[in-house]
Amino acid sequence: MPSEVVAVLYRGGLAESRHYGSIAVVDINGKLLYSRGDAERMTFLRSAAKPLQVLPLFETGTYGHYQFSLDEVAVMCGSHSGQDMHVKRVQSILTKVGLNEEALQCGVHRPFHRETAQRLAAAGEPLSPLRNACSGKHACMLAITRFRDWDLKNYMDIKHPVQQLMLKTVAEVTEFPVNKIGLGLDTCGVPVFAVPLAQMALAYAKLASKKATSTDQRRGMETIVQAMVTHPELVAGTGRFTSDLLAAGKGVLVAKDGGESCFGIGLVDQGIGIAVKIEDGGDRALAPVVTQVLTDLKLLPEDALAELAPYLERPIRTYGGVLAGSIKAVPLLG
């Protein structure tokens, strides 16, 4: 099935642009409950894989050895905005492991948080890999590598044991064969994995419901979900949709965005997983579409939906701040 129109940009009362995408909603056994577009579309999970990639932290014994805290686990799962609160946690992880920021090979970029980026630029402070959105994930990989006494220098290589562990874990939780998973490189340099969109939704259903294959994996799922819902601000950042969604859910869901406009959601204790992919890769339609799915399928309490209501329509403004149009998701039902 081809992708379908999932959002429209309206300007002056006319449909100016259309965003195509695919949506898959599955139960804990992988049964497709709802779909739009291509539920079997091969999709790179990108950063939506991060909560899954933290599971080996528990299965290897690394979590207990270094006694990581919930806030540290949350930033490992996150694509953070580079704010001071994020840097503090990544530094703490590295300190416990006995490493410093020089061990991070994720590269540097301006913080997503505008005020932080402006402050650093005004102070002439050089960019640090600690402020990279993926530094928490890299710190997690380094912690496992350090604990297992593997080579720290090439931890990003797909042949490295830690990356093979990541691949094995993603295959197991998505229930998709290792030899069929698509491989690529993320912008932070580590391998990324592609599976059918419905299998991504299944992984989130299992994560939220703690459907595990071992005691350690179940403990990992429980801790990861607890960390993300307790510290939503560390999973993304101030003013970011993912953090606001986690906060509005108040423990009802676990959610994570990924690069090129994909999104995964697991409804805690409901056994339901959702995966969304916007075809053009831009993120401007993502929040309205995800919010529309949750609203139309009535998957959240009324108070949570009320908090998220502003995300149903994304305003388009002139450089002077005048409202010029808006992006609206296409209703799923009716």
N, C-alpha and C positions, 0 to 999 in steps of 0.2 A: 504494500500500500504506500502511495506517495504521502509526503507531509501535507498538512492542511493549514489553512489560514487560522492562526490562533490569536492574533492581535492586529489591530488596525490603528494607524495614525490619522486622526482627523484634523483638518485645518480649514477654517472658513466653512465648516459644515460639509466638506467633501472628504472622501477617503483618499488621502494623498499617498500613503504607503501601507503595505501589508507585510506582516511577519508570518512566515510559515514555520511549522514546528510539529513535533510529535509528543504524545503523552501516553504513559502506560501506568495503570493502577492494577496492582495484583494483591492476592492474599498470601498468607504465609507459606502456602504450598505452590505458589507460582501461577495459580489460576488467574487469567486475565479478567478483571472485574469491569474495567472501562478502558477504552483507548481512543485516541484520535491520531490520525496519521499512521506512521509506521512503528508499531510496538517492537518490531524486530530490528530496527535500525541499529547498525553497529555504531556505538557511541563511546568515545573516549571519556572515561569518568573524570579525568583530570583531577582537580582538587576535591571533587565529591567523593573520591576514593579515600581521602585522608582518615576518616574515622575507622574505616576497614583496615588501613595500613598501620594503625596503632595497635591492633589486636596482637601482633607478634611480641609487643612489649610485655604482654602478660604470659603468653605461651612459652616464651624463652626464660621467664623468671627475672627479666630485667627490671620490671616495675617494682617488684618486692625488694630486689637487691639494692636499688638506689632510693627506695622509699619516696617515689614521686607523689606529689600532692594533686588534688583534683584540678586546681587551676593550671598546673603544669600540663596535665593531660589535655585540658581544654585547648591550650594554645598549640599542642601537638596536632590536634584535629583541625586547627583553624587555617584560614587564609587571612591573616590579620592585617590591620591597617597601618602597622608600623608605629603605633603610639607607644608612649613610655611604659604603659601597663603591659604591653606585649613584650617589649624588650626586656623588662624586668624578669618575666617568667622564662624566656628563652635563656637569658644569662644564668638563671638559677639552675635550669636543667643541665647546662654545660658545666657549671661549677660542680654539681653533684657527680658528674661523670668524670671530672678531672680534665676538662678541655676548655678552650676559650674560643672566641669568635673566629679565629684564624682556621679552625677546623671546618667551618661551614663553607661549602662550595656552591652555595645557591646563587651567588652573585649579588649585585646591589641594584636598587631602583629607588626612585622617590617614594616616600610613604604615601599610601592611598589617602591617609587622613590629611586634608588640605592644611589645616592649621599647624599640624606638626611639621609638614614639609616646609611651610613658610617660615616657621620659627627656626628650623635648622639652617635654611638658606640664609636668613638674616644674620645668624650667628656665625656663619661660615663653617659650620660643622660638617665634616665629610660624611658621605653616605656609608652606612655599615651594613654588612649582611644580616645583622641582628634585626634590622628593620625590613628585611625582605619578607613578603607575605608568607613564604614557605619555610621560614627559618625554624618554626616549631616542628614541622615534619622532618626537616633535616636533622634537628637535634634529637628527635626520636630515633631516627636511623643510626645516628652516631652512638647513641646510648646502647642500642642493641649490639652494634658492631664492637664497641668497647667491651661490653660485658662478655661477649663471645670470643674476644681476643682475635678478631678478624682485622684485616688490613684497613686502616682508616683512610688511606690516601685515595683509593679508588672505589669508595663506597657507593658512588653513583652509577657504576658500570652495571649493565644488565646481568653480566656473568658473576658479579659479586654475590656472596652468600646472602647478604641482607636484601638485595633486590630480588633474588630468587625466592626468598622467603615472602617478600611482598607479593610477587606474582602468584605463588602457591596459595596465599591467603585470599587474594581477590578471586582466584578461580574457585576456591572452596566455598566462599560465602555467596558468590553469584551463581554457583552451580553451573559454571560454564567451563568446558575443557581447557586446560592450559595451552594445548597446542592449537586452539582456535582463537585464543585471545589476541587481539591486535596490539602491536607494540609501537610506541613512538616516544618522543622526548618532550617533556614539559619545558616551559620557559625557565624553570629553576634548574634544569639539567638532569633530573632523574627520569627513569622510564615511566611512561603512562600506559594505561591498559584500556582496551576497547572491548566491550561486550554488548549484546543486544540490550536495547533500552529496557525491556521487560525484566531482564536478569539484573539490571541495576536496581530496578524497583524491588525485586525480590530480596536483594542484599539489604536494603533499608528496612523491609518488613521484618527480616530476621534479626537485624541489629536492634530494632526497637522492641521486639518481642523476646529478645535474648534466646533465640533458637540456635543453640550452639552444638558443636560436635564433641566438645570436651569441657571438663570443669573449668580449666584455665580460660578457655575461650569465652565461656559464659560469664565468668568473673570479669573478663575484659569488656564484654558488651555492657554489662551492668555499670561498670565504672565509667566507661566512655559516655554512655547516655547520661549518667548522673553529672559528669563533668561538664558536658555541653549545655545541659538545661540549667545547671547551677551558675555557670559562668558564660552566658551567651555573648557578653561583650568581648570575650577573649577568642571567640570562634571567628568573628569578623571585626567589628569595631563600632565606634560611635556613629550613629546615623545610617548604618548598613542594614539592608533588608534581612539578611540571614540572622543577624543578632536580634533584630526587632521581632522576627517570626518566632525564634526560640523563646524570647522573653514573653511574648503574647501567649504562647502555648502553655506556659507554666507547667512544664513536665509532660504535656500530652503528646508531644512530638519531638523527634530529633530530625535535624535538617542541615544540609550542607550544599553550598553552591560549588560549581566547577567552571573552569575556563571554557571559553567559546560557548557560553550560555547553556549550561546543563545544570540540573538541580535534582537532588534526591531528598526524599522525605520518608520517615517511618513513623507511623502512628503507634505510640507506646501502648502495649497491651491490647491493641485492636487487631494485630496481625495483618496490617495493610501497609503496602509500600507504594510510593509514587516516584516516577522519574519523568522529567521534562527536558526536552531539547529544542532550542530555537535554531532554525536552520542557518540563519545568517551569522550566527556567532556573536552578535552584539547583545549587550545585556539590558538594553532599554525596555524591552518587552517582557523580560523574564519575571520581574516581581508582579506585574499585573496578571500574567498567565498563571503563575503559581497560586496567587491569592484567589483567582477566579475558580481554579480547580477545587481548592479547599472550601470555598464558599458554596459553589453549586452542588458539590457532593456531600455538603453538610458534615464534614469530617472534624470540625472543631466546635467547641462550645460557643454560644452566642457572644459571650463577652470577649473571647479571643478574636472572633471574626470582626467584631466592632472595632477593636484596636487596629486590625489590619486593613480596615475599609479604605483608608487613604491610599493604600497601594493598589487598589483596583483600577485606578486611573492615574497615569503619569502625565503631569502637565508639561506642555512645550511652551517655553517663554522666549520672548525677544531678549536681546542683550540688555535692554533697558528694564526687563522684568515684567513686561506686559504679557498676559496670557494670550498665546497665539493658537493653541490647539492642545490635543492630548492623545495619549496612546491608551486604548481600551482593549482588554482581552475579549475574545469572542465567547459568549456564554456557551457552556457545554451542553446544556439541556434546553429543549424547546426550540 
